[in-house]
Amino acid sequence: MATVFLKAHHISKGETIAQSMKDRFDYGQNPVKTRDGDLIAAYECDPKTADAEFLLSKAKYKAITGREQKRDEDVLCYQIRQAFPPGELDAEAALAVSYELAMRWTKGAHAFFVVSHIDRPHPHCHIYYNSTTLDCTRKFRDFLGSGRALRRLSDRVCIEHGLSVIANPKLHSQGQYKHYGAWLGGKAPTFQQRLKAQIDLCLAEQPDSFAAFLQAMEAAGFEAKQSRGAVSFRAPAFGQERFTRLRASTLGEAYTEAAIRAAIEGRAAPSGGRSADSRRVNLVIDIQAKIQAGKGPAYQRWATVYNLKQMAAAVQYLREHGLMDYAVLEQRAAEAAERFHTLSEKVKTTEAELRRNKELRAAIHDYAKTRPMFEEYKAKRYSNQFLSEHEAEISLYRAAQATFRRILAGAKIPKMDTLKAEAARLAADKKTLYAEYRVARTDMRELMTVKANIDRLFGLTDGQKTKEMEQHHDADKADRPR
């Protein structure tokens, strides 16, 4: 359940730029918090001299671009704080996850260093990255929605590493976001909270039996005991002496033995931070088929990483859209496909009516322009000489008459003003429908792709399902308005 926070560091009041930078970096690299510097990792800079290096890059930026911000407005560096729940990973693993987050957030264009702190019950890291790019030609600009984008990326990285995420870290009363320490109120979690979190983690691994679940709990450091028909756990590593029973009055209905057995057997969805039913996104690659087609080991390594990322993206999509139940996902995918095809037909019908309207207006215009000529031709008893002299106009008149017969089938010719009003209405309808169509197409593509990835993840994909996906993509191409 990692949380993240992005902050821009400016010059502290009463300090120089160098002092402001050094104070922040010294806090982050505190030997007591970083195990004498063992929990520090850097990219394109030396943490010990990062303050001077960051300042030098700003001087180069000014020399190259000729631009300089006002002293009080200049951002010295940015800091990301990423925090994890107690017991989910150690300080070294947290450092690795935060380093990856920093690399993907900066895209390798900014120097940064990461420190992992051990002074709190929960593992947490601080990322300091230079506001100026490595080539000293640009600066990072905090943009609208950057906090949300960072949280999404953090969730993606955590999911790829098998870590949990917080579905909604917002403080409802204040509309603000907290770091993990604030979630804990600055205190270590209770034994019951630790136990519930570990149960969620073990269930997320989808054990095939209750015995396998007990083994997973013991492997995680929780001693299990069964007596008088009840199962209890304790965590000696955290100083717990008395066992905690799996009962509703202590842990809640979702953490009773019966509820856990039901979740393992698939009769119920597990509750908590990580659901075992957890199943933008692109289709995963059929690696074996590609290998048979001649792809080598390098492609296989790339495709494996690619597939892991697409699965993580699929899980993130399911979390964000509340689709953790597979049956609901299946229903939503079917509904999205039906809505897409319905709107596609409406767009086609509207476009056909617009073409009909346009043809009629053109025919009425030609009819009105050439009718006097045709009446004269008729008065001359269809003279061949007159026809040869005015063949173009007479042909246009006859084409207009043919259009009336084909479209109106004997009905009265409508007035031009009526057709113009109808054309304006149809154009407005098409604009509205096409906007809905694009949204529906995106929804269908995402849901069908996510469902296909989840089907493959759980071994549900067979030839029929693959054919089904291809049919939806073919239908998408066929239904696309032109």
VEXDOBA-463982 format. One record per residue (C-alpha): residue in three letters; x, y, z. Coordinates in nm, 3 decimals, decimal comma, always signed. Each point is the difference from the previous one (the first is absolute). Layout:
// residues N
SITE   r    east   north      up
SITE ALA       X       Y       Z
...
//
This chain:
// residues 482
SITE   r    east   north      up
SITE MET  +0,000  +0,000  +0,000
SITE ALA  +0,271  +0,249  -0,104
SITE THR  -0,079  +0,370  +0,012
SITE VAL  +0,190  +0,279  -0,176
SITE PHE  +0,038  +0,372  +0,043
SITE LEU  +0,164  +0,250  -0,238
SITE LYS  +0,148  +0,325  +0,130
SITE ALA  +0,194  +0,283  -0,167
SITE HIS  +0,285  +0,142  +0,207
SITE HIS  +0,064  +0,374  -0,018
SITE ILE  +0,259  +0,214  +0,180
SITE SER  -0,058  +0,005  +0,375
SITE LYS  -0,053  +0,341  +0,156
SITE GLY  +0,325  +0,151  +0,130
SITE GLU  +0,222  -0,256  -0,176
SITE THR  +0,207  -0,005  -0,314
SITE ILE  -0,080  -0,237  -0,286
SITE ALA  +0,293  -0,222  +0,096
SITE GLN  -0,105  -0,013  +0,366
SITE SER  -0,361  -0,085  -0,087
SITE MET  +0,107  -0,283  -0,227
SITE LYS  +0,257  -0,139  +0,243
SITE ASP  -0,241  +0,002  +0,297
SITE ARG  -0,256  -0,207  -0,189
SITE PHE  +0,254  -0,250  -0,130
SITE ASP  +0,166  -0,037  +0,340
SITE TYR  -0,338  -0,083  +0,151
SITE GLY  -0,062  -0,265  -0,262
SITE GLN  +0,347  -0,155  +0,034
SITE ASN  +0,000  -0,011  +0,379
SITE PRO  +0,229  -0,298  +0,087
SITE VAL  -0,229  -0,112  +0,283
SITE LYS  -0,296  -0,024  -0,236
SITE THR  +0,187  -0,148  -0,297
SITE ARG  +0,208  -0,260  +0,187
SITE ASP  +0,322  +0,199  -0,041
SITE GLY  -0,073  +0,069  -0,366
SITE ASP  -0,065  -0,360  -0,104
SITE LEU  -0,359  +0,087  -0,095
SITE ILE  +0,081  +0,264  -0,262
SITE ALA  -0,010  -0,043  -0,379
SITE ALA  +0,076  +0,265  -0,263
SITE TYR  -0,037  +0,064  -0,372
SITE GLU  +0,240  +0,230  -0,189
SITE CYS  +0,117  +0,174  +0,319
SITE ASP  +0,199  -0,059  +0,319
SITE PRO  -0,230  +0,034  +0,306
SITE LYS  +0,283  +0,156  +0,201
SITE THR  +0,046  +0,282  -0,252
SITE ALA  -0,349  +0,004  -0,151
SITE ASP  -0,073  +0,350  +0,132
SITE ALA  +0,299  +0,145  -0,185
SITE GLU  -0,074  -0,204  -0,313
SITE PHE  -0,364  +0,116  -0,008
SITE LEU  +0,107  +0,363  +0,038
SITE LEU  +0,261  -0,036  -0,275
SITE SER  -0,264  -0,132  -0,239
SITE LYS  -0,211  +0,310  +0,069
SITE ALA  +0,293  +0,224  -0,088
SITE LYS  +0,048  -0,193  -0,325
SITE TYR  -0,374  +0,031  -0,071
SITE LYS  +0,024  +0,378  +0,030
SITE ALA  +0,307  +0,012  -0,225
SITE ILE  -0,157  -0,224  -0,268
SITE THR  -0,352  +0,143  -0,006
SITE GLY  +0,053  +0,353  +0,132
SITE ARG  -0,302  -0,053  +0,226
SITE GLU  -0,001  +0,058  +0,374
SITE GLN  -0,291  -0,008  +0,242
SITE LYS  -0,048  +0,237  +0,288
SITE ARG  +0,181  -0,109  +0,313
SITE ASP  -0,315  -0,069  +0,202
SITE GLU  -0,174  -0,186  -0,284
SITE ASP  +0,278  -0,235  -0,106
SITE VAL  -0,045  -0,365  +0,093
SITE LEU  +0,324  -0,145  +0,136
SITE CYS  -0,108  -0,361  -0,022
SITE TYR  -0,302  -0,223  +0,037
SITE GLN  -0,057  -0,257  +0,270
SITE ILE  -0,218  -0,312  -0,019
SITE ARG  -0,082  -0,184  +0,320
SITE GLN  -0,116  -0,358  -0,047
SITE ALA  -0,112  -0,198  +0,306
SITE PHE  -0,097  -0,366  +0,043
SITE PRO  -0,197  -0,190  +0,265
SITE PRO  +0,196  -0,174  +0,278
SITE GLY  +0,097  -0,357  -0,069
SITE GLU  -0,064  +0,000  -0,375
SITE LEU  +0,363  +0,054  -0,104
SITE ASP  +0,334  +0,091  +0,157
SITE ALA  +0,202  +0,319  -0,037
SITE GLU  +0,215  -0,141  -0,281
SITE ALA  -0,301  -0,108  -0,205
SITE ALA  -0,166  +0,338  +0,062
SITE LEU  +0,314  +0,170  -0,133
SITE ALA  -0,014  -0,208  -0,318
SITE VAL  -0,369  +0,076  -0,058
SITE SER  +0,047  +0,374  +0,057
SITE TYR  +0,304  +0,007  -0,229
SITE GLU  -0,211  -0,153  -0,278
SITE LEU  -0,277  +0,251  +0,069
SITE ALA  +0,252  +0,286  -0,025
SITE MET  +0,145  -0,132  -0,326
SITE ARG  -0,341  -0,041  -0,162
SITE TRP  -0,129  +0,335  +0,131
SITE THR  +0,303  +0,197  -0,127
SITE LYS  +0,040  -0,224  -0,309
SITE GLY  +0,374  +0,006  +0,065
SITE ALA  +0,020  +0,370  -0,092
SITE HIS  +0,076  +0,134  +0,350
SITE ALA  +0,270  -0,087  +0,253
SITE PHE  -0,138  -0,136  +0,327
SITE PHE  +0,085  -0,193  +0,313
SITE VAL  -0,222  -0,213  +0,222
SITE VAL  +0,029  -0,060  +0,374
SITE SER  -0,182  -0,268  +0,197
SITE HIS  -0,072  +0,088  +0,364
SITE ILE  -0,031  -0,243  +0,290
SITE ASP  -0,100  +0,243  +0,275
SITE ARG  -0,374  -0,075  -0,019
SITE PRO  -0,208  -0,318  +0,036
SITE HIS  -0,081  +0,015  -0,371
SITE PRO  +0,269  -0,014  -0,276
SITE HIS  +0,014  +0,328  -0,190
SITE CYS  +0,227  +0,164  -0,254
SITE HIS  +0,083  +0,354  -0,107
SITE ILE  +0,083  +0,072  -0,364
SITE TYR  +0,181  +0,326  -0,080
SITE TYR  +0,024  +0,085  -0,370
SITE ASN  +0,149  +0,301  -0,174
SITE SER  -0,251  +0,240  -0,152
SITE THR  +0,246  +0,055  -0,288
SITE THR  +0,051  -0,272  -0,260
SITE LEU  +0,333  -0,173  -0,051
SITE ASP  +0,066  +0,191  -0,324
SITE CYS  -0,077  +0,328  +0,183
SITE THR  -0,243  +0,118  -0,270
SITE ARG  -0,334  -0,050  +0,175
SITE LYS  -0,160  -0,008  +0,344
SITE PHE  -0,265  -0,220  +0,151
SITE ARG  -0,324  +0,195  +0,035
SITE ASP  -0,253  -0,115  +0,256
SITE PHE  -0,319  -0,045  -0,201
SITE LEU  -0,370  -0,014  +0,082
SITE GLY  -0,075  -0,352  +0,121
SITE SER  +0,364  -0,093  +0,061
SITE GLY  -0,087  -0,143  +0,343
SITE ARG  -0,262  -0,230  -0,147
SITE ALA  +0,234  -0,105  -0,282
SITE LEU  +0,270  -0,082  +0,255
SITE ARG  -0,242  -0,206  +0,211
SITE ARG  -0,108  -0,196  -0,308
SITE LEU  +0,362  -0,072  -0,092
SITE SER  +0,080  -0,099  +0,359
SITE ASP  -0,297  -0,238  +0,003
SITE ARG  +0,115  -0,148  -0,331
SITE VAL  +0,353  -0,060  +0,128
SITE CYS  -0,131  -0,151  +0,325
SITE ILE  -0,234  -0,236  -0,184
SITE GLU  +0,284  -0,111  -0,228
SITE HIS  +0,206  -0,080  +0,313
SITE GLY  -0,288  -0,190  +0,162
SITE LEU  -0,069  +0,269  +0,258
SITE SER  -0,336  +0,128  +0,116
SITE VAL  -0,144  +0,343  -0,078
SITE ILE  -0,245  +0,231  +0,175
SITE ALA  -0,317  +0,029  -0,204
SITE ASN  -0,083  +0,348  +0,130
SITE PRO  +0,257  +0,172  +0,221
SITE LYS  -0,202  +0,321  +0,026
SITE LEU  -0,099  +0,144  +0,336
SITE HIS  -0,374  +0,040  -0,055
SITE SER  -0,038  +0,264  +0,270
SITE GLN  +0,266  +0,233  -0,139
SITE GLY  +0,035  -0,106  -0,362
SITE GLN  +0,376  -0,045  +0,041
SITE TYR  +0,238  -0,293  -0,038
SITE LYS  +0,217  -0,153  +0,273
SITE HIS  +0,324  -0,188  +0,007
SITE TYR  -0,004  -0,342  +0,161
SITE GLY  +0,125  +0,126  +0,335
SITE ALA  -0,307  +0,222  +0,025
SITE TRP  -0,220  -0,300  -0,075
SITE LEU  +0,154  -0,171  +0,300
SITE GLY  -0,027  +0,312  +0,216
SITE GLY  +0,373  -0,020  +0,061
SITE LYS  -0,046  -0,328  +0,191
SITE ALA  +0,091  -0,356  -0,084
SITE PRO  -0,293  -0,211  -0,123
SITE THR  -0,170  -0,231  +0,248
SITE PHE  +0,055  -0,375  -0,007
SITE GLN  -0,351  -0,038  -0,141
SITE GLN  +0,078  +0,243  -0,283
SITE ARG  +0,320  -0,186  -0,081
SITE LEU  -0,183  -0,331  -0,001
SITE LYS  -0,278  +0,124  -0,230
SITE ALA  +0,253  +0,150  -0,240
SITE GLN  +0,196  -0,326  -0,015
SITE ILE  -0,318  -0,203  -0,056
SITE ASP  -0,082  +0,226  -0,296
SITE LEU  +0,351  -0,051  -0,139
SITE CYS  -0,016  -0,379  +0,035
SITE LEU  -0,345  -0,020  -0,156
SITE ALA  +0,125  +0,211  -0,289
SITE GLU  +0,242  -0,284  -0,078
SITE GLN  -0,307  -0,221  -0,056
SITE PRO  +0,091  -0,304  +0,213
SITE ASP  -0,168  -0,320  -0,121
SITE SER  -0,098  -0,114  +0,350
SITE PHE  -0,037  +0,120  +0,357
SITE ALA  +0,310  -0,200  +0,092
SITE ALA  +0,199  +0,186  -0,268
SITE PHE  -0,135  +0,328  +0,141
SITE LEU  +0,127  -0,096  +0,349
SITE GLN  +0,341  -0,085  -0,145
SITE ALA  +0,015  +0,339  -0,173
SITE MET  -0,088  +0,178  +0,325
SITE GLU  +0,271  -0,189  +0,190
SITE ALA  +0,253  +0,076  -0,273
SITE ALA  -0,083  +0,368  +0,051
SITE GLY  +0,088  -0,027  +0,370
SITE PHE  -0,346  -0,062  +0,148
SITE GLU  -0,020  -0,300  +0,233
SITE ALA  -0,325  -0,194  -0,044
SITE LYS  -0,186  -0,200  +0,263
SITE GLN  -0,315  -0,211  -0,025
SITE SER  -0,185  -0,084  +0,320
SITE ARG  -0,363  -0,057  +0,096
SITE GLY  -0,101  +0,032  -0,363
SITE ALA  +0,145  +0,350  -0,032
SITE VAL  +0,302  +0,131  -0,190
SITE SER  +0,224  +0,264  +0,160
SITE PHE  +0,314  +0,190  -0,105
SITE ARG  +0,272  +0,200  +0,164
SITE ALA  +0,306  +0,186  -0,131
SITE PRO  +0,300  -0,055  +0,231
SITE ALA  +0,220  +0,218  -0,223
SITE PHE  -0,214  +0,300  +0,096
SITE GLY  +0,001  -0,085  +0,368
SITE GLN  -0,347  -0,155  +0,009
SITE GLU  -0,040  -0,245  +0,289
SITE ARG  -0,367  -0,096  -0,007
SITE PHE  -0,173  -0,163  -0,294
SITE THR  -0,275  +0,179  -0,195
SITE ARG  -0,297  -0,215  -0,101
SITE LEU  -0,164  +0,014  -0,338
SITE ARG  -0,338  +0,121  +0,119
SITE ALA  -0,238  +0,273  -0,106
SITE SER  -0,001  +0,183  +0,333
SITE THR  +0,379  +0,052  -0,022
SITE LEU  +0,082  +0,034  -0,370
SITE GLY  -0,335  +0,036  -0,176
SITE GLU  -0,224  -0,230  -0,201
SITE ALA  +0,239  -0,014  -0,296
SITE TYR  +0,279  -0,154  +0,212
SITE THR  -0,173  -0,296  +0,158
SITE GLU  +0,120  -0,348  -0,086
SITE ALA  -0,323  -0,063  -0,192
SITE ALA  +0,043  +0,318  -0,205
SITE ILE  +0,362  -0,081  -0,079
SITE ARG  -0,088  -0,356  -0,105
SITE ALA  -0,279  +0,138  -0,221
SITE ALA  +0,243  +0,242  -0,165
SITE ILE  +0,254  -0,278  -0,063
SITE GLU  -0,267  -0,226  -0,150
SITE GLY  -0,131  +0,283  -0,218
SITE ARG  -0,339  +0,018  +0,170
SITE ALA  +0,057  +0,359  +0,112
SITE ALA  +0,227  +0,293  -0,081
SITE PRO  +0,262  +0,075  +0,265
SITE SER  -0,020  +0,339  +0,166
SITE GLY  +0,281  +0,236  +0,089
SITE GLY  +0,267  +0,192  -0,177
SITE ARG  +0,074  -0,273  -0,257
SITE SER  -0,262  -0,220  -0,153
SITE ALA  +0,080  -0,343  -0,138
SITE ASP  -0,253  +0,069  -0,277
SITE SER  +0,203  +0,292  -0,121
SITE ARG  +0,038  -0,078  -0,355
SITE ARG  +0,262  +1,166  -0,952
SITE VAL  +0,093  -0,328  +0,007
SITE ASN  +0,133  -0,205  -0,289
SITE LEU  -0,049  -0,368  -0,072
SITE VAL  +0,270  -0,224  +0,142
SITE ILE  +0,222  -0,175  -0,249
SITE ASP  -0,023  -0,370  -0,075
SITE ILE  +0,370  -0,058  +0,059
SITE GLN  +0,002  -0,369  -0,095
SITE ALA  -0,161  +0,073  -0,336
SITE LYS  +0,257  +0,273  -0,066
SITE ILE  +0,286  -0,235  +0,090
SITE GLN  -0,137  -0,261  -0,240
SITE ALA  -0,014  +0,272  -0,264
SITE GLY  +0,374  +0,055  +0,038
SITE LYS  +0,039  +0,256  +0,278
SITE GLY  +0,315  -0,039  +0,210
SITE PRO  +0,089  +0,014  +0,372
SITE ALA  +0,035  +0,379  +0,002
SITE TYR  -0,356  +0,040  -0,126
SITE GLN  -0,120  -0,253  +0,258
SITE ARG  +0,158  +0,201  +0,284
SITE TRP  -0,150  +0,323  -0,128
SITE ALA  -0,345  -0,156  -0,051
SITE THR  +0,003  -0,148  +0,351
SITE VAL  +0,060  +0,344  +0,156
SITE TYR  -0,255  +0,154  -0,236
SITE ASN  -0,264  -0,255  +0,102
SITE LEU  +0,066  +0,062  +0,369
SITE LYS  -0,055  +0,371  -0,051
SITE GLN  -0,319  -0,056  -0,196
SITE MET  -0,134  -0,228  +0,275
SITE ALA  +0,084  +0,267  +0,258
SITE ALA  -0,180  +0,259  -0,212
SITE ALA  -0,301  -0,232  -0,022
SITE VAL  -0,010  -0,043  +0,379
SITE GLN  +0,028  +0,375  +0,049
SITE TYR  -0,288  +0,054  -0,243
SITE LEU  -0,216  -0,250  +0,190
SITE ARG  +0,076  +0,170  +0,334
SITE GLU  -0,078  +0,346  -0,132
SITE HIS  -0,328  -0,110  -0,157
SITE GLY  -0,120  -0,226  +0,281
SITE LEU  +0,007  -0,316  -0,212
SITE MET  +0,170  -0,240  +0,238
SITE ASP  -0,278  -0,259  -0,047
SITE TYR  +0,058  -0,194  -0,325
SITE ALA  -0,373  -0,046  -0,060
SITE VAL  -0,048  +0,377  +0,018
SITE LEU  +0,294  +0,052  -0,238
SITE GLU  -0,152  -0,248  -0,246
SITE GLN  -0,338  +0,173  +0,017
SITE ARG  +0,149  +0,347  -0,039
SITE ALA  +0,205  -0,112  -0,301
SITE ALA  -0,311  -0,144  -0,166
SITE GLU  -0,199  +0,316  +0,076
SITE ALA  +0,281  +0,220  -0,136
SITE ALA  +0,012  -0,201  -0,323
SITE GLU  -0,378  +0,019  -0,038
SITE ARG  -0,002  +0,375  +0,063
SITE PHE  +0,281  +0,052  -0,251
SITE HIS  -0,180  -0,194  -0,274
SITE THR  -0,330  +0,176  +0,077
SITE LEU  +0,160  +0,343  -0,028
SITE SER  +0,185  -0,109  -0,312
SITE GLU  -0,331  -0,090  -0,165
SITE LYS  -0,151  +0,333  +0,106
SITE VAL  +0,296  +0,187  -0,148
SITE LYS  -0,035  -0,197  -0,324
SITE THR  -0,374  +0,069  -0,016
SITE THR  +0,053  +0,371  +0,061
SITE GLU  +0,271  +0,016  -0,265
SITE ALA  -0,229  -0,178  -0,247
SITE GLU  -0,276  +0,251  +0,071
SITE LEU  +0,246  +0,285  -0,052
SITE ARG  +0,103  -0,146  -0,336
SITE ARG  -0,367  -0,037  -0,098
SITE ASN  -0,067  +0,358  +0,103
SITE LYS  +0,300  +0,126  -0,195
SITE GLU  -0,104  -0,192  -0,311
SITE LEU  -0,353  +0,138  +0,019
SITE ARG  +0,117  +0,358  +0,041
SITE ALA  +0,235  -0,038  -0,296
SITE ALA  -0,276  -0,158  -0,209
SITE ILE  -0,249  +0,275  +0,090
SITE HIS  +0,258  +0,264  -0,093
SITE ASP  +0,070  -0,167  -0,338
SITE TYR  -0,371  -0,058  -0,059
SITE ALA  -0,090  +0,363  +0,061
SITE LYS  +0,287  +0,124  -0,219
SITE THR  -0,068  -0,230  -0,298
SITE ARG  -0,380  -0,031  +0,008
SITE PRO  -0,066  +0,303  -0,229
SITE MET  +0,239  -0,145  -0,256
SITE PHE  -0,168  -0,340  +0,014
SITE GLU  -0,347  +0,160  -0,033
SITE GLU  +0,122  +0,176  -0,316
SITE TYR  +0,142  -0,327  -0,127
SITE LYS  -0,338  -0,165  +0,057
SITE ALA  -0,179  +0,289  -0,174
SITE LYS  +0,222  -0,058  -0,304
SITE ARG  -0,125  -0,359  -0,007
SITE TYR  +0,331  -0,138  +0,122
SITE SER  +0,196  +0,140  -0,293
SITE ASN  +0,328  -0,180  -0,064
SITE GLN  +0,160  +0,327  -0,103
SITE PHE  -0,106  +0,164  +0,328
SITE LEU  +0,123  -0,302  +0,195
SITE SER  +0,343  +0,016  -0,164
SITE GLU  +0,025  +0,371  +0,083
SITE HIS  -0,107  -0,039  +0,365
SITE GLU  +0,093  -0,361  +0,079
SITE ALA  +0,185  +0,082  +0,323
SITE GLU  -0,292  +0,189  +0,155
SITE ILE  -0,257  -0,261  -0,106
SITE SER  +0,217  -0,285  +0,135
SITE LEU  +0,028  +0,184  +0,331
SITE TYR  -0,378  +0,036  +0,014
SITE ARG  -0,053  -0,369  -0,068
SITE ALA  +0,258  -0,096  +0,265
SITE ALA  -0,187  +0,215  +0,255
SITE GLN  -0,325  -0,175  -0,091
SITE ALA  +0,170  -0,339  +0,042
SITE THR  +0,123  +0,106  +0,346
SITE PHE  -0,355  +0,097  +0,102
SITE ARG  -0,136  -0,335  -0,112
SITE ARG  +0,274  -0,193  +0,181
SITE ILE  -0,010  +0,190  +0,329
SITE LEU  -0,358  +0,126  +0,026
SITE ALA  -0,174  -0,293  -0,171
SITE GLY  -0,287  +0,216  -0,116
SITE ALA  -0,022  +0,221  +0,309
SITE LYS  -0,025  +0,376  -0,028
SITE ILE  +0,324  +0,190  -0,054
SITE PRO  +0,087  +0,176  +0,331
SITE LYS  +0,073  +0,369  +0,019
SITE MET  +0,361  +0,113  +0,000
SITE ASP  -0,036  +0,186  +0,332
SITE THR  -0,132  -0,318  +0,162
SITE LEU  +0,296  -0,199  -0,131
SITE LYS  +0,249  +0,261  +0,120
SITE ALA  -0,148  -0,007  +0,351
SITE GLU  +0,013  -0,381  -0,005
SITE ALA  +0,363  +0,006  -0,112
SITE ALA  +0,095  +0,230  +0,288
SITE ARG  -0,176  -0,228  +0,248
SITE LEU  +0,163  -0,312  -0,142
SITE ALA  +0,346  +0,162  +0,008
SITE ALA  -0,048  +0,089  +0,367
SITE ASP  -0,123  -0,352  +0,074
SITE LYS  +0,301  -0,150  -0,174
SITE LYS  +0,239  +0,220  +0,198
SITE THR  -0,158  -0,110  +0,329
SITE LEU  -0,021  -0,366  -0,102
SITE TYR  +0,357  -0,008  -0,127
SITE ALA  +0,129  +0,141  +0,329
SITE GLU  -0,187  -0,276  +0,185
SITE TYR  +0,124  -0,252  -0,258
SITE ARG  +0,367  +0,089  +0,064
SITE VAL  -0,046  -0,038  +0,376
SITE ALA  -0,183  -0,330  -0,045
SITE ARG  +0,270  -0,126  -0,237
SITE THR  +0,272  +0,083  +0,254
SITE ASP  -0,198  -0,165  +0,282
SITE MET  -0,058  -0,314  -0,205
SITE ARG  +0,362  -0,026  -0,107
SITE GLU  +0,127  +0,042  +0,357
SITE LEU  -0,250  -0,243  +0,154
SITE MET  +0,043  -0,265  -0,270
SITE THR  +0,379  +0,030  +0,020
SITE VAL  +0,004  -0,016  +0,380
SITE LYS  -0,237  -0,298  -0,005
SITE ALA  +0,214  -0,178  -0,258
SITE ASN  +0,312  +0,057  +0,211
SITE ILE  -0,172  -0,125  +0,315
SITE ASP  -0,132  -0,303  -0,188
SITE ARG  +0,353  -0,081  -0,108
SITE LEU  +0,137  +0,061  +0,350
SITE PHE  -0,241  -0,251  +0,150
SITE GLY  +0,027  -0,249  -0,283
SITE LEU  -0,347  +0,077  -0,134
SITE THR  +0,114  +0,094  -0,348
SITE ASP  -0,064  -0,261  -0,268
SITE GLY  -0,046  +0,012  -0,373
SITE GLN  -0,358  +0,113  +0,034
SITE LYS  +0,089  +0,296  +0,224
SITE THR  +0,283  +0,101  -0,233
SITE LYS  -0,243  -0,018  -0,290
SITE GLU  -0,246  +0,209  +0,201
SITE MET  +0,261  +0,273  +0,052
SITE GLU  +0,087  -0,001  -0,370
SITE GLN  -0,369  +0,030  -0,087
SITE HIS  -0,036  +0,305  +0,225
SITE HIS  +0,303  +0,164  -0,160
SITE ASP  -0,131  -0,082  -0,348
SITE ALA  -0,340  +0,136  +0,096
SITE ASP  +0,166  +0,315  +0,128
SITE LYS  +0,166  +0,054  -0,339
SITE ALA  -0,320  -0,078  -0,190
SITE ASP  -0,214  +0,224  +0,221
SITE ARG  +0,237  +0,295  -0,004
SITE PRO  -0,178  +0,297  -0,163
SITE ARG  +0,163  +0,130  -0,314
//
